[in-house]
């Protein structure tokens, strides 16, 4: 069995084949079907391949998976050997991957399945457009504020945007406001289209009915959670999922002294922010979560309380997906009986 490190680019890839006796061989291939077939012929069914996670890694892995025994997709943020290399070349990067693979020391990441990857990409696009719309609205607010006119940014509905009084502004500002207003309206319409697509795509995923039975988790949030978490069975415990999402505190332990800091924020930012938003909604319905939030808030403040409650909600999400719970009444934590249809009373 050989260990093969792959330095993958958009148009080519360089490999280092590390044999059991320590010998090394290098080769460079083009990302074309002919070269991929040639690479597959050069490897054995029990070989192991390591490749860093990049934009085309999932496609590359699908192409070579039938030819190789094991593929390890490496998290580049956790594997700093390549990033901080003094002599960074394709061969050295491939050699580093092969060497650490042979010692089983690579930080492995999870590849999303095709449906999850597409849904995650669409959710990220929506997040990008929402931020763009916020910038446009802030600009409109700034122009009015410059003339002493105070607008409520949170109240920029389509109707209000269309009725903005811009006729009294000068020629240049009038053009700018017209462009900004039209852009905001267009972004709003696009976001609504994405919301509809997200809900439809998420409803086809396993676990959608279960997770949306949690009061405070809507269709859009479900799409983000299901695409971000993937197969919940990959996580042995709810704490493992919390660490993956990045909502666990940093821990520093030395010489018998342990210190806990802020949350790591190393996971998917969109999943994490959506979780906090859902938590703010869920504590309005769940007496259990509300009581927990108030108790932590009295001792440690609202900021730490909402993060602690978000982790509690994430544990509920984990157990809901893993055990396939469907809540008949989430505020009282009443589960629907197996075979019982929605709306039926027990």
Secondary structure, 3 states (H helix, E strand, C coil): CCEEEEEECCCEEEEEEECCCCCEEEEEEECCHHHHHHHHHHCCCCCEEEEECCCCHHHHHHHHHHHCCEEEEECCCCCHHHHCCCCCCHHHHHHHHHHHHHCCCCCECCCCCHHHHHHHHHHHHHHHHHHHHHHHHHHHHHHHHHCCCCCCHHHCCHHHHHCCCCCCCCHHHHHHHHHHHHHHHHHHHHHHHHHHHHHHHHHCCCCHHHHHCCCCCCHHHHHHHHHHHCCHHHCCCHHHHHHHHCCCEEEEEECCEEEEEEECCCCCHHHHHHHHHHHHHHCCCCHHHHHHHHHHHHHHCHHHHHHHHHHHHHHHHHHHHHHCCCEEEHHHCEECCCCCCCCCCC
